[in-house]
């Protein structure tokens, strides 16, 4: 039998079984194998059913179950699956087990933090779920404090940044490790124009986020915002969508050569005025393709040189840790532990003497908001020292 060691509450779990004969060769069961799922030492199964043959393979069966609260699954509970069947009239039984975790316990960087609630609780010896919400909040605060101290984004993220071109062949990106370059562009150009001519409107604006173009019409009678997703449309398709809005919205691409550019190439902008006049949405004027990332630290090489100019080079790239390095994960755990253990203490007090009752308060930068010295020293390899004054 094969079964994962863990499941995530609210998601599916698939388990399989391979039936064998006396000499170890695959053989079909006399009938569809049955299964029962038990929680901890509870004697009544929370789920039961039959498995189905998988892929036409002899004696190979599978089943997928929904690990939901409706099916009786609970966070941090242990579960056993007992599979029974018969081969040639001989009964066969097998058992496997797994633990159910909450979805908040599993993600690492994808959840926007450097350590999971589960990892911290395992380190701190916490077995119940009473303080899970608090621990999650403290992990968020610790992650933010560490990134602020290091002056960089440690978690994997996409960045769009502008640089001055200086005619040299190398450019150093601000974040690292770099895991991918989406594009390298030179200059900016208004590639798409749009306007609103609604007779009753007193204002109209267009805004571009990383994912969406939003057109807003403001009038005495409320008009709902209208949006277009960028990731699933090229500029020609975005123009068609805006022209289909109605409410006197219209759009066009200023040059046909940009029509098939992906919508995500549009630069972010907020509140561009476009009532009875055109607002222009910008992309890079041209793209460079003959570049190379020389190392994960963000050294970008362009053999023809980066054209001189002020903020004329734009790079969209992905950088940061997809999986937290082990030492950084432990640093974050230790900082969360300081926060967690100190929640019932007054950390603004640096020293206290009982005789004559003298109290010394921590100075500026003291208390929980300060990164302790022993944590700061361990963060040195991750800190952006080049920007320090």
Number of C-alpha atoms within 10 A of each C-alpha: 17 13 16 13 12 15 24 22 22 19 12 12 17 13 16 18 21 18 20 17 13 8 6 8 11 15 17 21 25 14 12 17 23 17 20 17 20 20 21 12 9 9 8 10 16 14 16 15 13 16 22 17 19 14 9 8 12 16 22 21 23 18 17 12 15 18 20 16 11 9 12 13 24 20 19 18 12 18 24 17 21 18 22 19 21 17 17 10 9 9 11 14 13 12 15 16 18 17 20 20 21 17 14 16 20 17 17 20 19 14 15 17 22 29 29 23 24 21 16 22 19 10 12 15 9 13 10 9 11 9 13 16 12 12 21 20 14 19 26 19 17 26 24 17 17 24 18 13 17 19 17 16 19 27 23 21 18 18 17 15 13 17 18 15 20 16 13 14 15 21 19 13 20 19 22 23 19 22 19 14 18 12 16 20 19 22 18 18 16 17 22 23 18 24 24 26 17 18 11 12 18 11 16 22 20 25 18 23 15 17 15 17 24 18 24 22 24 17 14 8 8 9 12 10 12 15 18 20 18 21 13 12 18 18 23 19 17 24 20 14 19 22 16 13 14 12 15 16 22 19 21 20 19 14 10 12 9 17 19 12 16 17 24 21 19 25 19 17 14 12 14 18 19 22 23 17 13 16 20 21 22 19 24 22 14 13 15 13 10 10 17 13 18 11 13 16 16 22 16 20 19 18 12 13 15 21 16 13 14 12 14 19 23 22 20 17 20 19 25 20 20 16 15 19 11 10 11 18 19 17 21 26 24 17 22 24 20 15 21 16 11 13 11 8 9 11 16 16 14 13 11 11 9 7 6 6 7 9 12 11 14 13 10 9 11 15 18 15 14 12 18 14 9 9 14 16 11 13 19 12 11 16 20 15 11 6 8 8 4
